[in-house]
Amino acid sequence: MTLLSVRIYYIACNATTNSFTTFPTTPTGSHVASVVTATGTCVANSNSDVAQQSALCKADGSWFMVGGGCVCDAGYQPTSDNKSCSGIFG
């Protein structure tokens, strides 16, 4: 018997931006009930009073957003999609 091919795959939560915080593509855990914590970063021209932004990547490949998030810096406003901050006068 000869093995002709092997297919390996995994489920991941796609990269996303939520509340002005960007989260990278994150592989899920190995169990059906597992969750993986992902660390996010504030988008350009925004900040947060929380030291670290985080969200949970669920085993089905969907995100569960933990409270918090980033806010636009002074002199910047949210864009229409609420995913980035642009200059008020620029």
C-alpha atoms as an extended CHARMM CRD file, in Angstrom:
* protein
*
        90  EXT
         1         1  MET       CA              0.0000000000        0.0000000000        0.0000000000  PROA      1               0.0000000000
         2         2  THR       CA              1.3150000000        3.4410000000       -0.9680000000  PROA      2               0.0000000000
         3         3  LEU       CA              0.3020000000        6.7320000000        0.5420000000  PROA      3               0.0000000000
         4         4  LEU       CA             -0.2940000000        9.1510000000       -2.3440000000  PROA      4               0.0000000000
         5         5  SER       CA             -1.2150000000       12.3040000000       -0.4820000000  PROA      5               0.0000000000
         6         6  VAL       CA             -1.9270000000       13.7440000000        2.9230000000  PROA      6               0.0000000000
         7         7  ARG       CA             -4.2100000000       16.6880000000        3.5600000000  PROA      7               0.0000000000
         8         8  ILE       CA             -3.6180000000       18.7380000000        6.6670000000  PROA      8               0.0000000000
         9         9  TYR       CA             -5.8110000000       21.6590000000        7.5950000000  PROA      9               0.0000000000
        10        10  TYR       CA             -6.6880000000       23.7620000000       10.5820000000  PROA      10              0.0000000000
        11        11  ILE       CA             -9.3480000000       26.2680000000       11.4810000000  PROA      11              0.0000000000
        12        12  ALA       CA             -8.3500000000       29.8480000000       12.2040000000  PROA      12              0.0000000000
        13        13  CYS       CA            -10.0160000000       33.1070000000       13.0930000000  PROA      13              0.0000000000
        14        14  ASN       CA             -9.3940000000       35.5670000000       10.2480000000  PROA      14              0.0000000000
        15        15  ALA       CA             -7.5350000000       38.7960000000       10.9120000000  PROA      15              0.0000000000
        16        16  THR       CA            -10.0190000000       41.4750000000       11.9330000000  PROA      16              0.0000000000
        17        17  THR       CA            -10.3540000000       45.0240000000       13.2010000000  PROA      17              0.0000000000
        18        18  ASN       CA            -12.8810000000       45.7870000000       15.9230000000  PROA      18              0.0000000000
        19        19  SER       CA            -13.1870000000       48.8900000000       18.1210000000  PROA      19              0.0000000000
        20        20  PHE       CA            -10.0940000000       50.3770000000       16.4590000000  PROA      20              0.0000000000
        21        21  THR       CA             -8.0760000000       47.3080000000       17.4630000000  PROA      21              0.0000000000
        22        22  THR       CA             -6.4370000000       44.9710000000       14.9240000000  PROA      22              0.0000000000
        23        23  PHE       CA             -6.1930000000       41.2390000000       15.6770000000  PROA      23              0.0000000000
        24        24  PRO       CA             -4.0150000000       38.8850000000       13.5780000000  PROA      24              0.0000000000
        25        25  THR       CA             -5.0900000000       35.6020000000       11.9930000000  PROA      25              0.0000000000
        26        26  THR       CA             -5.1390000000       33.1810000000       14.9250000000  PROA      26              0.0000000000
        27        27  PRO       CA             -5.2590000000       29.3510000000       14.7620000000  PROA      27              0.0000000000
        28        28  THR       CA             -7.9140000000       27.8010000000       16.9740000000  PROA      28              0.0000000000
        29        29  GLY       CA             -7.2280000000       25.3320000000       19.7430000000  PROA      29              0.0000000000
        30        30  SER       CA             -7.1360000000       21.5840000000       19.1970000000  PROA      30              0.0000000000
        31        31  HSD       CA            -10.3410000000       20.7800000000       21.1050000000  PROA      31              0.0000000000
        32        32  VAL       CA            -13.9640000000       21.5420000000       20.2510000000  PROA      32              0.0000000000
        33        33  ALA       CA            -14.4330000000       23.6820000000       23.3600000000  PROA      33              0.0000000000
        34        34  SER       CA            -11.0640000000       25.4240000000       23.3080000000  PROA      34              0.0000000000
        35        35  VAL       CA            -10.4980000000       29.1590000000       23.0010000000  PROA      35              0.0000000000
        36        36  VAL       CA             -7.2560000000       30.9490000000       22.2200000000  PROA      36              0.0000000000
        37        37  THR       CA             -6.5210000000       34.4380000000       23.4590000000  PROA      37              0.0000000000
        38        38  ALA       CA             -5.2020000000       36.8100000000       20.7880000000  PROA      38              0.0000000000
        39        39  THR       CA             -3.4720000000       40.0900000000       21.5010000000  PROA      39              0.0000000000
        40        40  GLY       CA             -4.4480000000       43.0850000000       19.4160000000  PROA      40              0.0000000000
        41        41  THR       CA             -2.8970000000       46.4580000000       18.6920000000  PROA      41              0.0000000000
        42        42  CYS       CA             -4.5430000000       49.8440000000       18.3490000000  PROA      42              0.0000000000
        43        43  VAL       CA             -4.8340000000       51.1450000000       14.7670000000  PROA      43              0.0000000000
        44        44  ALA       CA             -2.8530000000       54.2260000000       13.7440000000  PROA      44              0.0000000000
        45        45  ASN       CA             -3.8750000000       57.4540000000       15.4730000000  PROA      45              0.0000000000
        46        46  SER       CA             -5.6490000000       55.6650000000       18.3200000000  PROA      46              0.0000000000
        47        47  ASN       CA             -4.7890000000       54.5060000000       21.8220000000  PROA      47              0.0000000000
        48        48  SER       CA             -6.1790000000       52.7640000000       24.8620000000  PROA      48              0.0000000000
        49        49  ASP       CA             -5.8890000000       53.1310000000       28.6100000000  PROA      49              0.0000000000
        50        50  VAL       CA             -5.7310000000       49.3200000000       28.8740000000  PROA      50              0.0000000000
        51        51  ALA       CA             -2.2100000000       47.8640000000       28.6480000000  PROA      51              0.0000000000
        52        52  GLN       CA             -3.1670000000       44.9850000000       26.3530000000  PROA      52              0.0000000000
        53        53  GLN       CA             -6.1000000000       44.4930000000       23.9820000000  PROA      53              0.0000000000
        54        54  SER       CA             -7.3780000000       40.9160000000       23.6980000000  PROA      54              0.0000000000
        55        55  ALA       CA            -10.0810000000       38.8210000000       22.0590000000  PROA      55              0.0000000000
        56        56  LEU       CA            -10.8980000000       35.1190000000       22.1080000000  PROA      56              0.0000000000
        57        57  CYS       CA            -10.6430000000       32.9100000000       19.0240000000  PROA      57              0.0000000000
        58        58  LYS       CA            -13.2650000000       30.1790000000       19.3820000000  PROA      58              0.0000000000
        59        59  ALA       CA            -12.8430000000       26.6250000000       18.0740000000  PROA      59              0.0000000000
        60        60  ASP       CA            -15.3000000000       27.2550000000       15.2020000000  PROA      60              0.0000000000
        61        61  GLY       CA            -13.1160000000       30.0560000000       13.7930000000  PROA      61              0.0000000000
        62        62  SER       CA            -15.1710000000       32.9660000000       15.0950000000  PROA      62              0.0000000000
        63        63  TRP       CA            -14.0870000000       35.7980000000       17.3640000000  PROA      63              0.0000000000
        64        64  PHE       CA            -15.5000000000       36.6570000000       20.7710000000  PROA      64              0.0000000000
        65        65  MET       CA            -14.6150000000       40.2330000000       21.5550000000  PROA      65              0.0000000000
        66        66  VAL       CA            -13.6220000000       40.9670000000       25.1120000000  PROA      66              0.0000000000
        67        67  GLY       CA            -14.6680000000       44.3860000000       26.4190000000  PROA      67              0.0000000000
        68        68  GLY       CA            -12.5400000000       47.4460000000       25.8660000000  PROA      68              0.0000000000
        69        69  GLY       CA            -10.9320000000       48.6530000000       22.7150000000  PROA      69              0.0000000000
        70        70  CYS       CA             -9.0820000000       51.6800000000       21.4570000000  PROA      70              0.0000000000
        71        71  VAL       CA            -10.2950000000       55.2260000000       20.8160000000  PROA      71              0.0000000000
        72        72  CYS       CA             -9.1880000000       57.8150000000       18.2840000000  PROA      72              0.0000000000
        73        73  ASP       CA             -6.5540000000       60.2960000000       19.4440000000  PROA      73              0.0000000000
        74        74  ALA       CA             -7.4050000000       63.9780000000       19.8800000000  PROA      74              0.0000000000
        75        75  GLY       CA             -7.6380000000       65.6130000000       16.4500000000  PROA      75              0.0000000000
        76        76  TYR       CA             -8.7830000000       62.3760000000       14.7560000000  PROA      76              0.0000000000
        77        77  GLN       CA            -12.2230000000       60.9430000000       14.1240000000  PROA      77              0.0000000000
        78        78  PRO       CA            -13.5890000000       57.4960000000       13.2670000000  PROA      78              0.0000000000
        79        79  THR       CA            -13.9400000000       56.6820000000        9.5760000000  PROA      79              0.0000000000
        80        80  SER       CA            -17.3670000000       55.6330000000        8.2690000000  PROA      80              0.0000000000
        81        81  ASP       CA            -16.5880000000       51.9280000000        8.8150000000  PROA      81              0.0000000000
        82        82  ASN       CA            -15.4420000000       52.5740000000       12.4260000000  PROA      82              0.0000000000
        83        83  LYS       CA            -12.2090000000       50.6740000000       11.8190000000  PROA      83              0.0000000000
        84        84  SER       CA             -9.6710000000       53.4890000000       11.5320000000  PROA      84              0.0000000000
        85        85  CYS       CA             -9.0810000000       57.0740000000       12.6220000000  PROA      85              0.0000000000
        86        86  SER       CA             -8.5450000000       59.9330000000       10.1810000000  PROA      86              0.0000000000
        87        87  GLY       CA             -7.5030000000       63.5400000000       10.7370000000  PROA      87              0.0000000000
        88        88  ILE       CA            -10.3750000000       65.9440000000       11.2310000000  PROA      88              0.0000000000
        89        89  PHE       CA             -8.8400000000       68.5080000000        8.8990000000  PROA      89              0.0000000000
        90        90  GLY       CA             -7.0070000000       66.1950000000        6.5420000000  PROA      90              0.0000000000
